[in-house]
């Protein structure tokens, strides 16, 4: 749908209502839509609810909420400014898929932060290097919960953040 289409506002309202619903599949489908096609009108309308979904009981919802933030990080970097603690918490999530999505968002926040420096926008970002190092140490020191997929994501993130 073109950005100025007359049904764009209806789509924004529908997605906002779906994100506020209690049904996990409905929330997940709305988040998938946000990830695939977020626009300038959508982000301000869902920002508060999206932040709340980072603490949802369902790991599927938490992962998709992180990926939604990641999808519009460059266009709406200002929406990431208050997420440091939430992202750090989700990097240590018990679900490896959620932790991997949080690592991806952490890397994207670092990229957006370095890009924003050229435009003189001050955006706080988690100390990504320290966070990823701590996560790697914790993961490697707990052999019972060793997950090769998560270790691979941690190493890829570490490669980017230094």
Order of alpha helices (4+ residues) and beta strands (2+ residues): alpha-alpha-alpha-alpha-alpha-alpha-alpha-alpha
